[in-house]
Amino acid sequence: MTALARNQDRDRVRKLREYARAGIPIHVGIDDYDAQGSVTLCTGPRSDKADWEDIHRVYHGTDVTIPEGPAKGFVIGETITGPKRS
């Protein structure tokens, strides 16, 4: 397994599981290595299952608004991710 594949597994699978297991209320992942670039917003941690109630994934250039917590209302959009990729 290459270093890139290990890092992607860590960021896309293991961190999501462990953050949910720890009860962290929101996880945001900005992935530049996804072909079109993506933003993943996870909410509603299910610590008993190490999973999330809702996983919302959009491509770069699409607005995602943090729904709760200290950053409630903060928008992750094109100014952060860059424009939509083709």
HELIX and SHEET records of a PDB file:
HELIX    1   1 ALA A    3  ASP A    9  1                                   7    
HELIX    2   2 ARG A   10  ARG A   14  3                                   5    
HELIX    3   3 LYS A   15  ARG A   21  1                                   7    
HELIX    4   4 GLU A   78  THR A   81  1                                   4    
SHEET    1   A 3 ILE A  26  ASP A  31  0                                        
SHEET    2   A 3 SER A  38  ARG A  46 -1                                        
SHEET    3   A 3 ASP A  51  TYR A  59 -1                                        
SHEET    1   B 2 VAL A  64  THR A  65  0                                        
SHEET    2   B 2 VAL A  75  ILE A  76 -1                                        
END                                                                             
